[in-house]
Amino acid sequence: MGTKPNFGSFFSRRSFLQRSAAVGVGALGLESFLAACGGSTNAATSGVVTATVDSLPPSSNPGALYVFNQLVKQFEQAYPNEKIVGKNDPYDPTTYFAKVAAGQQEDGIESYFTEPPLLISKHAVADITSLAKGWQYFSDYVPSIASIVTDSSGKVYGIPVNGYVLGIYYNRKMFQAVGLDPNKPPTTWADFRSYAKELTTSSVAGFAETSTSNQGGWHFTNWMYTAGGDMESADGTKAVFNSPQGVSVLQLLKDMRFTDNSMTKQQLFTQADTLQLLATNKVAMVVMAPDQLNTLQSQYQANLTDFGIGPMPQNGGNAALTGGNLWVFNPKSSSDVIKAAFDYVIYSNFNLNVVESSLAQQAANGQAVGAPTAVLFQGAFQQKLTALNTKYATVPLPNYATFIDSTLALRPEPHNQTQKMYAALDPVMQAILTNASADPQSLLNQAAQQFQQVLDSSTA
């Protein structure tokens, strides 16, 4: 299980994972700021409603750009009174509130599973309850997925479009070269540590990990789940990651970095950095979700048959982190503009004819199709989506067999002040990977104390 291809956009949930959203105008006082600013500048012209979406692929990915433009053309033919304008402006939690307040945010925004609680509480997303519940498949969402975009009163504020599960990418050729079975990636921490040591050479590191742009905190959370630990209390009011399980995560990484010397000497990486290291044969294993297969192939011209994906190695938790992307809508946009953006999201992601056409186009244009997917729906609709994904698969699915067949529990990211939590943990990951004298417990205690102040402020 992993990330379902997002047929209407090519934004990766982690292509930009940065600091907390409370900057610029800031989360506090947003409602009054919004009220003081003018409404959406989008308007209907000659009976045609124009909506902007933030998911235009970059020019560096011409295949994805072609598919996007074709989808827009098809949509505008199917909805002649609605027009879509794409912007290459991925969601940025550090500027979103300010852009909404200033009237500069797109009408349709692809964001993360972690964001709705904050966005809803600050009235920074539109209520789309009537549109969502008028869609025939909304009721087919897995309840836990629907709950991500639904508040306590039952109002709906977004449309989940894909999900991911973190796992281990590895170089199959490197496995074979040292006598490891490429069809059997490590399943325990002990095996993972041992494999990394065996895979390390004078020019190749066994493993590389992220520690900047909030991605250190994100991956720490994933490792915490494999150890059976928690990040927050069940009610989201207490930071609890300074636990024995949290210490064990840092100790594992510290031992690999300084005792085994099986990690890269250079540190302070983002996911983009570790993917490049993997693609250029400078590292043997990284933590990644299947949604990065397309980047691995298109940006680095990597031969996907050389790489495998396995489930996260475990140390008592029997779990891995899951997350995903969803669409929300600008609360300052007019209802007809929101409807146009909503119609495009549904059409481009879930119209089965469009899905099939898009998958065929993606495959024909050299995109990686068929990556393991996370299940969003129940019943026949999900079965149809899965069948189409398999039909047009261009990726070597047997290389991901252990990941696909994994029975690990899927644990969502913490929901209360997630990005600020990750920001508090980035320095912890940086210290443990750059300082041989760093003390895991002290680092976690300091970060927990810092983050607890954020939680206390958010619940005050």
C-alpha positions as CSV (number, residue, x, y, z in Angstrom):
1,M,0.0,0.0,0.0
2,G,1.2,3.5,-0.8
3,T,0.2,6.6,-2.7
4,K,-2.5,6.4,-5.3
5,P,-1.6,8.3,-8.4
6,N,-3.2,11.7,-8.4
7,F,-4.6,12.0,-11.8
8,G,-5.5,15.7,-11.6
9,S,-2.3,17.0,-10.2
10,F,1.3,16.1,-9.6
11,F,2.0,17.7,-6.3
12,S,3.7,15.4,-3.8
13,R,2.5,15.8,-0.2
14,R,6.2,16.2,0.7
15,S,7.5,18.2,-2.2
16,F,7.3,21.1,0.3
17,L,7.1,20.2,3.9
18,Q,8.1,23.2,5.8
19,R,7.4,25.2,9.0
20,S,4.2,25.7,10.8
21,A,1.5,27.8,9.1
22,A,1.4,30.5,11.8
23,V,3.6,33.0,10.0
24,G,3.0,36.2,8.0
25,V,-0.5,37.2,8.9
26,G,-0.5,34.2,11.2
27,A,-3.2,31.9,12.3
28,L,-4.2,34.1,15.2
29,G,-6.4,36.9,14.1
30,L,-6.9,35.5,10.7
31,E,-10.7,35.7,10.8
32,S,-10.7,39.5,11.3
33,F,-8.0,39.9,8.7
34,L,-10.0,38.0,6.1
35,A,-13.1,40.0,6.9
36,A,-11.2,43.2,6.3
37,C,-10.0,42.2,2.9
38,G,-11.9,42.1,-0.3
39,G,-13.5,39.0,-1.8
40,S,-12.2,36.7,-4.5
41,T,-11.0,38.4,-7.7
42,N,-12.2,35.5,-9.8
43,A,-15.5,36.2,-11.5
44,A,-17.7,34.9,-14.3
45,T,-17.2,36.4,-17.7
46,S,-19.8,35.9,-20.4
47,G,-21.3,33.1,-18.4
48,V,-18.0,31.3,-17.9
49,V,-16.7,30.8,-14.4
50,T,-12.9,30.7,-14.0
51,A,-11.2,28.9,-11.1
52,T,-7.5,28.7,-10.3
53,V,-5.8,25.5,-9.0
54,D,-2.3,25.3,-7.5
55,S,-1.3,22.0,-9.1
56,L,0.2,22.9,-12.4
57,P,3.3,20.6,-12.8
58,P,6.7,22.3,-13.3
59,S,8.1,22.7,-16.8
60,S,10.9,20.4,-15.7
61,N,8.4,17.5,-15.9
62,P,7.0,17.9,-19.5
63,G,5.2,14.5,-19.4
64,A,3.2,15.5,-16.3
65,L,2.6,19.0,-17.7
66,Y,1.2,17.5,-20.9
67,V,-1.2,15.2,-19.0
68,F,-2.4,18.2,-16.8
69,N,-3.1,20.4,-19.9
70,Q,-5.0,17.5,-21.6
71,L,-7.1,17.0,-18.4
72,V,-8.0,20.7,-18.3
73,K,-9.0,20.6,-22.0
74,Q,-11.2,17.6,-21.4
75,F,-12.7,19.1,-18.3
76,E,-13.6,22.4,-20.1
77,Q,-15.3,20.4,-22.9
78,A,-17.3,18.5,-20.3
79,Y,-18.1,21.6,-18.3
80,P,-18.3,24.4,-21.0
81,N,-19.3,27.0,-18.4
82,E,-16.3,26.4,-16.2
83,K,-12.6,27.2,-17.0
84,I,-9.5,26.1,-15.0
85,V,-6.3,28.0,-14.8
86,G,-3.4,26.1,-13.3
87,K,-0.6,27.6,-11.2
88,N,2.7,26.0,-10.2
89,D,2.2,27.1,-6.6
90,P,2.3,24.1,-4.3
91,Y,0.7,24.5,-0.9
92,D,3.1,26.2,1.6
93,P,1.9,26.2,5.3
94,T,4.2,29.2,6.0
95,T,2.5,31.5,3.6
96,Y,-1.0,30.1,3.1
97,F,-2.8,32.3,5.7
98,A,-1.2,35.5,4.4
99,K,-2.0,34.6,0.8
100,V,-5.7,33.9,1.6
101,A,-6.0,37.1,3.5
102,A,-4.3,39.1,0.7
103,G,-6.5,37.5,-2.0
104,Q,-3.5,35.8,-3.6
105,Q,-4.3,32.2,-2.9
106,E,-5.7,29.9,-5.6
107,D,-9.4,28.8,-5.5
108,G,-8.5,25.1,-5.3
109,I,-5.5,24.1,-3.1
110,E,-4.0,20.7,-2.7
111,S,-2.8,20.3,0.8
112,Y,-1.9,17.6,3.4
113,F,-4.0,15.3,5.6
114,T,-2.5,17.0,8.6
115,E,-3.8,20.5,7.8
116,P,-7.6,20.5,8.1
117,P,-7.9,20.9,11.9
118,L,-5.9,24.2,11.9
119,L,-7.4,25.4,8.6
120,I,-11.0,24.7,9.8
121,S,-10.5,26.2,13.2
122,K,-9.2,29.4,11.7
123,H,-12.0,29.6,9.0
124,A,-9.3,29.4,6.3
125,V,-11.1,26.9,4.1
126,A,-14.5,26.9,2.5
127,D,-17.4,24.8,3.8
128,I,-18.2,22.4,0.9
129,T,-20.7,20.2,2.6
130,S,-23.4,20.4,0.0
131,L,-21.0,19.9,-2.9
132,A,-19.3,16.9,-1.2
133,K,-22.4,15.1,-0.1
134,G,-23.9,15.7,-3.5
135,W,-21.1,13.6,-5.0
136,Q,-22.1,10.0,-5.4
137,Y,-18.9,8.5,-4.0
138,F,-18.3,10.7,-1.0
139,S,-20.2,8.2,1.2
140,D,-17.8,5.5,0.0
141,Y,-14.8,7.0,1.6
142,V,-13.3,4.8,4.4
143,P,-14.6,6.5,7.5
144,S,-11.2,7.4,8.8
145,I,-10.4,9.1,5.6
146,A,-13.7,11.1,5.5
147,S,-13.1,12.2,9.1
148,I,-10.0,14.0,8.1
149,V,-12.0,16.7,6.3
150,T,-15.1,16.6,8.5
151,D,-15.6,18.7,11.7
152,S,-17.5,17.6,14.8
153,S,-20.8,19.0,13.5
154,G,-20.5,17.0,10.3
155,K,-19.5,19.8,7.9
156,V,-17.1,18.9,5.2
157,Y,-14.1,21.0,4.2
158,G,-12.1,19.0,1.7
159,I,-11.7,16.1,-0.7
160,P,-9.0,13.5,0.0
161,V,-7.4,12.4,-3.3
162,N,-4.5,10.1,-2.5
163,G,-2.6,8.5,0.4
164,Y,0.8,7.2,1.0
165,V,2.6,4.8,3.4
166,L,6.3,5.3,4.2
167,G,8.6,2.4,3.5
168,I,12.2,1.6,2.5
169,Y,13.5,2.2,-1.0
170,Y,16.5,0.1,-1.7
171,N,19.0,-0.6,-4.6
172,R,18.4,-4.2,-5.6
173,K,21.7,-4.4,-7.5
174,M,23.6,-3.3,-4.4
175,F,21.8,-6.0,-2.4
176,Q,22.9,-8.6,-4.9
177,A,26.4,-7.4,-4.9
178,V,26.9,-8.1,-1.2
179,G,25.0,-11.3,-1.2
180,L,21.6,-10.0,0.1
181,D,18.4,-11.3,-1.4
182,P,16.8,-8.4,-3.3
183,N,13.4,-9.9,-2.7
184,K,13.8,-9.8,1.1
185,P,14.4,-6.3,2.4
186,P,15.0,-5.9,6.1
187,T,12.0,-6.4,8.4
188,T,13.5,-5.6,11.8
189,W,15.6,-2.8,13.1
190,A,18.4,-5.3,13.8
191,D,18.3,-6.5,10.2
192,F,18.1,-2.9,8.9
193,R,21.2,-1.9,10.8
194,S,23.0,-5.1,9.7
195,Y,22.1,-4.6,6.0
196,A,23.2,-0.9,6.1
197,K,26.6,-2.0,7.4
198,E,27.0,-4.7,4.7
199,L,25.9,-2.3,2.0
200,T,28.4,0.5,3.0
201,T,31.5,0.8,0.8
202,S,34.1,3.6,0.3
203,S,31.7,5.2,-2.2
204,V,28.3,4.1,-1.0
205,A,26.5,4.8,2.3
206,G,24.1,2.1,3.5
207,F,21.4,4.6,4.5
208,A,20.6,8.3,4.4
209,E,18.0,10.1,6.5
210,T,16.2,13.5,6.4
211,S,16.6,16.2,9.1
212,T,15.5,19.5,7.6
213,S,12.4,21.3,6.3
214,N,10.2,19.5,9.0
215,Q,11.1,16.3,7.3
216,G,13.3,15.2,10.2
217,G,10.3,15.4,12.5
218,W,8.2,13.6,9.9
219,H,10.5,10.7,9.6
220,F,11.2,10.6,13.4
221,T,7.4,10.1,13.8
222,N,7.5,7.2,11.3
223,W,10.4,5.5,13.2
224,M,8.5,6.1,16.5
225,Y,5.5,4.2,15.1
226,T,7.8,1.3,14.2
227,A,8.9,1.2,17.9
228,G,5.3,1.3,19.2
229,G,5.6,4.8,20.6
230,D,3.3,7.9,20.4
231,M,3.9,11.5,19.6
232,E,1.0,13.1,21.4
233,S,-1.5,12.0,24.1
234,A,-4.7,10.7,22.7
235,D,-6.5,14.0,23.2
236,G,-3.6,15.9,21.5
237,T,-2.8,18.1,24.6
238,K,0.5,16.5,25.7
239,A,3.8,15.9,24.0
240,V,4.9,12.4,24.8
241,F,7.6,11.7,22.3
242,N,10.4,11.9,24.9
243,S,9.7,8.3,25.8
244,P,11.9,5.2,25.9
245,Q,10.7,4.4,22.3
246,G,11.7,7.9,21.2
247,V,15.1,7.5,22.8
248,S,15.5,4.1,21.0
249,V,14.9,5.7,17.6
250,L,17.6,8.3,18.2
251,Q,20.0,5.7,19.5
252,L,19.5,3.5,16.4
253,L,20.3,6.4,14.1
254,K,23.2,7.6,16.3
255,D,24.7,4.1,16.3
256,M,24.4,3.7,12.6
257,R,25.9,7.2,12.0
258,F,28.9,7.1,14.4
259,T,29.4,3.4,15.5
260,D,28.7,1.6,12.2
261,N,29.6,4.5,9.9
262,S,26.8,3.2,7.6
263,M,25.2,6.6,7.0
264,T,26.3,9.5,5.0
265,K,28.9,11.8,6.6
266,Q,27.1,14.8,5.0
267,Q,23.7,15.5,6.7
268,L,20.9,18.1,6.8
269,F,19.0,16.4,4.0
270,T,15.5,16.8,2.7
271,Q,13.6,14.0,0.9
272,A,14.6,15.4,-2.4
273,D,18.3,15.1,-1.4
274,T,18.0,11.5,-0.2
275,L,16.1,10.5,-3.4
276,Q,18.9,12.0,-5.5
277,L,21.5,10.1,-3.5
278,L,19.6,6.9,-4.1
279,A,19.1,7.6,-7.8
280,T,22.8,8.4,-8.3
281,N,24.0,5.3,-6.5
282,K,25.5,7.1,-3.6
283,V,23.3,5.4,-1.0
284,A,21.7,2.0,-0.8
285,M,18.5,2.6,1.3
286,V,16.3,5.6,2.1
287,V,12.8,6.1,3.7
288,M,10.3,7.1,1.0
289,A,6.7,6.6,-0.1
290,P,5.8,5.1,-3.5
291,D,4.7,8.5,-4.9
292,Q,8.3,9.3,-5.5
293,L,8.8,6.6,-8.1
294,N,7.8,9.0,-10.9
295,T,10.4,11.5,-9.8
296,L,13.0,8.8,-9.5
297,Q,12.3,7.9,-13.1
298,S,11.5,11.2,-14.8
299,Q,14.0,13.5,-13.0
300,Y,16.9,11.1,-12.7
301,Q,16.2,8.7,-15.6
302,A,16.6,5.9,-13.2
303,N,15.8,2.3,-14.2
304,L,13.0,1.4,-11.8
305,T,13.8,-2.3,-12.2
306,D,17.0,-1.6,-10.2
307,F,15.0,-0.5,-7.1
308,G,12.7,-2.2,-4.6
309,I,10.3,-1.0,-1.9
310,G,9.9,-2.8,1.4
311,P,7.8,-2.1,4.5
312,M,9.3,-0.2,7.4
313,P,11.6,-2.3,9.6
314,Q,10.0,-2.9,13.0
315,N,11.0,-2.8,16.6
316,G,7.8,-3.8,18.4
317,G,5.4,-1.3,16.8
318,N,4.2,-3.3,13.8
319,A,3.2,0.0,12.2
320,A,4.2,2.6,9.7
321,L,3.2,6.2,9.1
322,T,0.4,7.0,6.6
323,G,-0.6,10.4,5.2
324,G,-1.8,11.9,2.0
325,N,-3.1,14.8,-0.1
326,L,-6.5,16.4,-0.1
327,W,-8.0,19.4,-1.8
328,V,-9.4,22.4,0.1
329,F,-11.0,25.5,-1.3
330,N,-10.4,29.2,-0.7
331,P,-13.0,30.6,1.7
332,K,-12.9,34.0,-0.1
333,S,-13.8,32.6,-3.5
334,S,-17.4,32.9,-4.6
335,S,-19.7,29.8,-4.5
336,D,-19.7,29.4,-8.3
337,V,-15.9,29.6,-8.4
338,I,-15.6,27.0,-5.6
339,K,-18.0,24.8,-7.5
340,A,-15.9,25.0,-10.6
341,A,-12.7,24.1,-8.7
342,F,-14.6,21.3,-6.9
343,D,-16.0,19.9,-10.2
344,Y,-12.4,19.9,-11.6
345,V,-11.1,18.0,-8.6
346,I,-13.8,15.3,-8.8
347,Y,-13.5,15.1,-12.6
348,S,-9.8,14.9,-12.8
349,N,-9.3,12.5,-9.9
350,F,-12.4,10.2,-9.8
351,N,-14.3,10.2,-13.1
352,L,-13.5,6.6,-14.1
353,N,-13.3,7.4,-17.8
354,V,-10.9,10.3,-17.1
355,V,-8.9,8.1,-14.7
356,E,-8.4,5.5,-17.4
357,S,-7.6,8.0,-20.1
358,S,-5.2,9.8,-17.7
359,L,-3.4,6.6,-16.7
360,A,-3.0,5.7,-20.4
361,Q,-1.6,9.1,-21.2
362,Q,0.7,9.0,-18.2
363,A,2.0,5.6,-19.3
364,A,2.4,6.8,-22.9
365,N,4.3,9.9,-21.8
366,G,6.8,8.0,-19.7
367,Q,5.3,8.5,-16.3
368,A,5.6,5.9,-13.6
369,V,2.1,4.3,-13.3
370,G,0.9,1.6,-10.9
371,A,2.8,2.5,-7.7
372,P,1.3,0.7,-4.7
373,T,-1.7,2.6,-3.5
374,A,-3.3,3.5,-0.2
375,V,-7.0,2.6,0.0
376,L,-9.3,5.6,0.3
377,F,-12.7,4.1,-0.5
378,Q,-14.8,1.0,0.4
379,G,-16.5,-1.3,-2.0
380,A,-16.9,-1.4,-5.8
381,F,-15.5,2.1,-6.5
382,Q,-12.2,1.3,-4.9
383,Q,-12.0,-2.0,-6.7
384,K,-12.5,-0.2,-10.1
385,L,-9.8,2.3,-9.2
386,T,-7.4,-0.4,-8.2
387,A,-8.1,-2.4,-11.4
388,L,-7.3,0.6,-13.6
389,N,-4.1,1.3,-11.7
390,T,-3.0,-2.3,-12.3
391,K,-4.1,-2.4,-15.9
392,Y,-1.8,0.5,-16.9
393,A,1.1,-0.2,-14.5
394,T,4.5,0.6,-15.9
395,V,6.4,0.0,-12.7
396,P,7.9,-3.4,-11.7
397,L,5.2,-4.4,-9.2
398,P,7.1,-7.6,-8.2
399,N,9.9,-5.4,-6.8
400,Y,7.4,-4.1,-4.2
401,A,5.8,-7.4,-3.3
402,T,6.8,-7.3,0.4
403,F,5.5,-3.7,0.7
404,I,2.2,-4.5,-1.1
405,D,1.6,-7.6,1.0
406,S,2.6,-6.0,4.3
407,T,0.1,-6.3,7.1
408,L,1.6,-3.5,9.2
409,A,-0.9,-1.2,10.9
410,L,-1.2,2.2,9.3
411,R,-0.9,5.1,11.8
412,P,-1.8,8.6,10.7
413,E,0.3,11.7,11.5
414,P,-0.5,13.5,14.7
415,H,-3.3,16.0,14.1
416,N,-2.6,18.8,16.7
417,Q,0.0,21.3,15.5
418,T,1.7,18.7,13.4
419,Q,4.0,21.0,11.4
420,K,5.2,22.8,14.6
421,M,5.9,19.4,16.1
422,Y,8.0,18.4,13.2
423,A,9.8,21.8,13.3
424,A,10.7,21.2,17.0
425,L,12.1,17.7,16.1
426,D,14.2,18.7,13.1
427,P,17.0,20.1,15.4
428,V,16.9,16.8,17.4
429,M,17.5,14.8,14.2
430,Q,20.2,17.1,13.1
431,A,22.0,16.9,16.4
432,I,21.9,13.1,16.6
433,L,23.2,12.8,13.1
434,T,26.0,15.4,13.4
435,N,27.2,15.2,17.0
436,A,28.6,11.9,18.3
437,S,28.2,13.2,21.9
438,A,24.5,14.1,21.5
439,D,22.3,12.7,24.3
440,P,19.0,11.3,22.9
441,Q,17.0,11.8,26.2
442,S,18.2,15.4,26.7
443,L,17.4,16.3,23.1
444,L,13.9,14.9,23.3
445,N,13.2,16.4,26.7
446,Q,14.1,19.8,25.4
447,A,12.0,19.4,22.2
448,A,9.0,18.1,24.2
449,Q,9.2,21.1,26.6
450,Q,9.4,23.5,23.6
451,F,6.5,21.8,21.8
452,Q,4.4,21.5,24.9
453,Q,4.3,25.3,25.0
454,V,2.8,25.3,21.5
455,L,0.1,22.7,22.5
456,D,-0.7,24.7,25.6
457,S,-1.2,27.9,23.6
458,S,-3.3,26.1,21.0
459,T,-5.7,24.7,23.7
460,A,-5.8,27.8,25.9
